[in-house]
Amino acid sequence: MQEHFRAENIFATPSQGHFQAGNIFATPSQEHFRVGNIFATPSQEHFRAGNIFATPSQEHFRAGNIFATPSQGHFQVGNIFATPSQEYFQVEK
């Protein structure tokens, strides 16, 4: 398993306890994920990407102008698709 998440050209593995998006690190222990200049905590049940909020209960994540539902088995960010089976997620500016 690659067990990492791609953001721009930076890799950050979950085992390192953080996720990189842009130039910002946010650790899971802080219970938030940084995307752009926005913080969103899992307890708020949403993730911010661009200017769009998408709640897990809606079963999709918005990034850029693209929706991708978990049931479709992928997440779109920018113009890049990454399937969970590939075990990474790409985030582009």
C-alpha positions in Angstrom: 0.0 0.0 0.0 1.3 3.4 -0.9 -0.8 5.0 1.9 -0.3 8.6 0.9 -2.1 11.6 -0.4 -0.8 13.8 -3.2 -1.1 17.5 -3.0 0.7 19.5 -5.7 4.2 18.0 -5.7 4.3 17.1 -2.0 3.7 13.6 -0.6 2.6 13.1 3.0 1.9 9.7 4.3 -0.8 9.0 7.0 1.9 7.3 9.0 3.5 10.7 9.2 0.3 11.9 10.7 -0.3 14.8 8.4 -1.8 15.7 5.1 -0.3 18.3 2.8 -2.4 20.6 0.7 -0.8 23.7 -0.8 2.0 24.6 1.6 0.1 23.8 4.7 0.4 20.8 7.0 -2.5 19.7 9.1 -2.3 16.7 11.4 -5.3 14.3 11.9 -4.8 14.8 15.6 -5.8 18.4 15.1 -8.9 17.0 13.5 -8.8 19.2 10.5 -7.7 19.2 6.9 -6.3 22.2 5.1 -7.3 22.9 1.5 -6.5 26.3 0.1 -6.9 28.8 3.0 -9.8 27.1 4.7 -9.9 24.8 7.7 -12.6 22.3 8.1 -12.8 19.9 11.0 -14.2 16.4 10.6 -16.6 17.1 13.5 -18.1 19.7 11.2 -18.6 16.9 8.7 -17.4 18.9 5.8 -14.4 19.4 3.7 -13.5 22.6 2.0 -12.0 22.7 -1.5 -12.0 25.9 -3.5 -15.1 27.8 -2.4 -17.4 24.8 -2.1 -18.5 22.9 1.0 -19.5 19.2 0.7 -20.6 17.2 3.6 -19.8 13.5 3.9 -23.5 12.9 4.4 -24.0 14.1 0.9 -21.6 11.4 -0.1 -19.5 13.6 -2.3 -16.5 15.9 -2.1 -16.3 19.1 -4.2 -13.0 20.3 -5.6 -12.8 22.9 -8.3 -16.0 22.6 -10.3 -16.2 18.8 -10.2 -18.3 16.5 -8.0 -17.3 13.0 -7.4 -19.2 10.7 -5.2 -17.5 7.9 -3.1 -20.0 5.5 -4.7 -18.2 6.3 -8.0 -15.1 5.2 -6.3 -13.0 8.3 -7.1 -12.4 11.8 -6.0 -11.8 14.6 -8.5 -9.6 17.6 -7.6 -8.6 20.0 -10.4 -8.5 17.9 -13.6 -7.0 14.8 -11.9 -8.9 11.6 -11.0 -7.5 9.3 -8.4 -9.3 6.2 -7.4 -9.2 4.8 -3.8 -7.9 1.6 -5.3 -4.9 3.5 -6.4 -4.5 4.5 -2.8 -3.7 8.1 -3.4 -5.5 11.4 -3.9 -4.2 14.2 -6.1 -4.8 17.8 -5.3 -3.8 20.5 -7.8 -4.0 24.3 -7.6 
